[in-house]
Amino acid sequence: MTKAIGFIGLGVMGFPMAGHLSIHNKISVFNRTQSKSEIWSSKYNGKICKSPAELAKISDVIILCIGNDNDVRDIFKGHQGLLDNIKTGTIVVDHTTTSAKLAIEMSELLSPNGIFYIDAPVSGGEAGAQLGKLSIMAGGNKEAYDQIKSIIKPYTKLIKYMGLSGSGQYTKMVNQICIAGLIQALAEGINFSEKVGLDSRSVLEVVSSGAAQSWQMDNRWLTMLDDDYDHGFAVDLMRKDLDIVLKEAEKSNISLDVTKIINEFYKDIQDAEGVRWDTSSLLKRIEELT
């Protein structure tokens, strides 16, 4: 039987993700700014809901793609929130990057009522969302995961079950640790090649064909050379994600020395009013902020 899908959060990621779902599914959407829902509705087929409560009452699967831990908590609260209106048996799929603590908290809150919560953060950025090629790492009840895997397939390149509640968020933390280190290394490599007088485009051609190759190199080297940072994953969001990582590392007594330093580099960019710049702007920090 086809499940009714509710989608909450039509930001740069959620907008195209909900669009992919609307092609072959019955979908309802909610966004705090209703004008965004109306813009979405002008491009895709779906019902606009005026509150999370309205969406919850008509949905079998509810997908979240919002801001942070508190945003997730808030969407469940109150008379017009999800918690008082969600149906028994509903599966909540949360693509928001949050703490693992939040994922465990929400699972424990909902499971006594027969509601399943899957923490399923994504990687691939705005481009991945638009192309339907996101990597998704999921934690929570395995049977519920098996039910939603095919539903969210329209915007995924890969989806993998990682374990119990919180496992998806822990995996996303690994993702962000790796990305931060890669981008800083890329920025230093480009800066080095420029300073010693190499043609950096030729350098890219050579090193991207060897062991140094990465997604960041393939997709950000040239834009970094062009001083183009008005796209992609914003520095503000990366700071939020790295703060989650570093708090978890401190709690678990895990050393993340390089990640901690790079987080401070991103703070420098924020202080220089680069909050919406792409994370690859670490090169700009090297060139202009040091």
C-alpha positions in Angstrom: 0.0 0.0 0.0 1.3 3.5 -0.9 2.2 5.5 2.1 1.2 9.1 2.5 4.4 11.2 3.0 4.7 14.5 4.9 7.8 16.6 4.4 8.8 19.4 6.8 11.6 21.9 5.9 11.9 23.3 2.4 15.3 24.9 2.6 18.1 24.5 0.1 18.2 20.8 0.7 14.6 20.0 1.5 13.1 21.9 -1.4 14.5 19.6 -4.1 14.3 16.5 -2.0 10.6 16.9 -1.5 10.4 17.6 -5.2 11.9 14.3 -6.1 9.4 12.5 -3.7 6.4 14.3 -5.3 7.0 12.7 -8.7 5.7 9.2 -7.7 4.2 9.8 -4.2 1.3 11.5 -2.4 3.1 14.2 -0.5 2.2 17.0 1.9 4.6 19.8 2.9 5.1 22.2 5.7 7.6 25.1 6.0 7.7 27.7 8.8 7.7 30.4 6.1 4.5 29.5 4.1 5.6 31.5 1.1 8.3 29.0 0.6 5.7 26.2 0.5 3.7 28.2 -2.1 6.8 28.5 -4.3 7.4 24.8 -3.9 3.8 24.0 -4.8 4.1 26.1 -8.0 6.8 23.7 -9.2 5.7 20.4 -7.8 2.5 18.5 -6.9 1.6 18.3 -3.3 -0.6 19.6 -0.5 0.5 22.6 1.6 -0.2 22.2 5.3 -0.5 25.2 7.6 0.9 23.4 10.7 2.9 20.3 11.7 -0.3 19.1 13.3 -2.2 19.1 10.0 0.6 17.3 8.3 0.9 14.7 11.0 -2.8 13.7 10.9 -2.6 12.7 7.2 0.9 11.2 7.0 2.2 7.7 7.4 5.9 8.8 7.0 7.1 12.2 8.1 10.4 13.4 6.8 12.3 16.3 8.5 15.0 18.4 7.0 15.3 21.4 9.3 18.0 23.3 11.3 19.3 21.9 14.6 18.4 20.0 17.8 16.1 22.7 19.1 14.3 23.0 15.8 13.5 19.3 15.9 12.3 19.5 19.5 10.1 22.5 18.7 8.4 20.9 15.7 7.1 18.2 18.1 5.9 20.6 20.8 2.5 22.2 21.5 -1.0 21.8 20.3 0.0 22.4 16.7 3.1 20.2 16.9 3.7 16.7 15.8 3.7 14.9 19.1 0.0 15.5 20.0 -1.2 14.7 16.4 1.0 11.9 15.0 -0.6 8.6 14.3 0.5 5.3 15.8 2.7 3.4 13.4 4.1 6.5 11.8 7.8 6.5 10.9 9.7 9.8 11.3 12.8 10.1 9.1 15.0 13.0 10.3 17.6 14.2 7.7 18.6 17.1 10.0 22.2 17.0 11.2 21.8 16.9 15.0 23.6 15.5 18.0 23.4 11.7 18.6 21.9 12.6 21.9 18.9 14.2 20.2 18.3 11.2 18.0 18.3 8.9 21.1 16.1 11.3 23.0 13.5 11.5 20.2 13.5 7.7 19.7 12.9 7.2 23.4 10.1 9.8 23.3 8.2 8.4 20.4 8.7 4.6 20.6 6.4 4.1 23.6 3.6 5.4 21.4 4.3 3.0 18.6 6.1 5.7 16.5 9.5 5.1 15.0 12.3 7.6 14.6 15.1 7.1 12.1 18.1 9.5 12.3 19.2 9.8 8.7 21.5 12.7 8.1 22.7 13.3 4.5 25.9 14.1 2.7 26.2 15.5 -0.8 25.2 19.1 -0.4 22.8 21.2 -2.4 24.0 19.7 -5.7 23.4 16.2 -4.4 19.9 17.1 -3.3 19.1 18.7 -6.7 20.5 15.7 -8.6 19.0 13.1 -6.3 22.4 11.7 -5.4 22.7 12.0 -1.6 24.5 9.6 0.6 22.3 8.8 3.7 23.5 7.2 6.9 20.6 5.8 9.1 20.2 4.8 12.7 17.2 3.4 14.6 14.7 0.5 14.4 15.8 -1.8 11.5 12.3 -2.9 10.5 11.2 0.8 10.2 14.4 1.5 8.2 13.5 -1.3 5.8 10.1 0.3 5.2 11.4 3.7 4.4 14.5 2.8 2.4 12.6 2.6 -0.9 10.5 5.7 -0.1 13.5 8.0 0.1 15.4 6.3 -2.8 14.4 9.1 -5.3 17.0 11.5 -3.8 19.7 9.0 -2.8 22.8 7.7 -4.4 23.4 5.4 -1.4 21.5 4.7 1.9 23.0 2.4 4.5 21.7 1.3 7.9 24.4 2.0 10.5 22.9 0.6 13.7 20.8 1.8 16.7 19.4 5.3 17.2 22.2 7.9 17.0 24.4 5.8 14.7 23.4 7.9 11.7 24.4 11.0 13.4 27.7 9.5 14.6 28.5 8.5 11.0 27.7 12.1 9.9 30.2 13.3 12.4 32.9 11.2 10.8 31.8 12.6 7.5 32.3 16.2 8.7 35.6 15.5 10.3 36.9 14.1 7.0 35.5 17.0 4.9 37.1 19.6 7.2 40.5 18.1 7.0 40.2 17.6 3.2 39.2 21.1 2.5 42.0 22.6 4.6 44.5 20.4 2.9 43.1 21.4 -0.5 43.4 25.1 0.5 47.0 24.7 1.6 47.9 22.7 -1.5 46.4 25.3 -3.9 48.1 28.1 -2.0 51.4 26.3 -2.1 51.1 25.7 -5.9 50.3 29.3 -6.5 53.2 30.6 -4.3 55.8 28.5 -6.0 54.6 29.6 -9.5 52.9 26.5 -10.8 49.9 26.5 -13.1 47.3 25.3 -10.5 44.9 24.1 -13.2 47.6 21.8 -14.5 48.4 20.7 -11.0 44.7 19.7 -10.6 44.8 17.6 -13.7 47.8 15.6 -12.4 47.1 15.2 -8.7 43.4 14.5 -9.3 44.4 11.4 -11.3 46.4 10.0 -8.4 46.1 9.1 -4.7 45.2 12.7 -3.7 41.9 12.6 -5.6 38.7 13.4 -3.7 35.2 14.8 -4.3 36.3 18.1 -2.8 39.2 18.3 -5.3 37.1 17.4 -8.2 34.3 19.9 -7.3 36.0 22.7 -5.5 39.5 23.2 -6.8 38.5 25.3 -9.8 35.9 27.3 -7.9 38.5 28.1 -5.2 40.9 29.3 -7.9 38.1 31.5 -9.3 37.5 33.0 -5.8 33.9 31.7 -6.1 32.3 30.9 -2.7 28.7 32.0 -3.2 27.4 28.4 -3.5 27.5 25.0 -1.7 27.5 24.2 2.0 27.6 27.4 4.1 30.3 28.1 6.7 27.6 28.7 9.3 26.3 25.2 8.9 29.7 23.7 9.0 30.4 25.5 12.3 27.2 24.1 13.7 28.2 20.6 12.6 31.7 20.8 13.9 30.5 22.1 17.2 28.4 18.9 17.5 31.4 16.8 16.7 33.7 18.5 19.2 31.2 18.3 22.0 30.8 14.6 21.4 34.5 14.2 21.2 35.0 16.0 24.5 32.3 13.9 26.2 33.9 10.7 24.9 37.5 11.8 25.6 38.4 11.5 21.9 41.2 13.6 20.5 40.3 15.7 17.4 43.2 18.2 17.4 43.1 19.1 13.7 39.3 19.3 13.5 39.4 21.7 16.5 41.9 24.0 14.7 39.9 24.0 11.5 36.8 24.9 13.4 38.6 28.0 14.6 39.6 28.8 11.0 35.9 28.7 10.1 35.2 31.1 13.0 37.7 33.5 11.4 35.7 33.4 8.2 32.5 34.0 10.1 34.1 37.0 11.7 35.0 38.3 8.3 31.3 38.2 7.3 31.7 35.0 5.3 28.9 33.1 7.1 27.2 32.1 3.8 30.4 31.4 1.9 31.0 27.8 0.9 33.2 25.7 3.2 36.0 25.8 0.5 36.5 29.4 1.5 39.3 28.2 3.8 41.6 29.2 0.9 40.3 32.8 1.2 41.3 32.7 4.8 44.8 31.7 3.9 45.0 34.4 1.2 43.3 37.3 2.9 42.7 36.7 6.6 46.2 35.6 7.7 
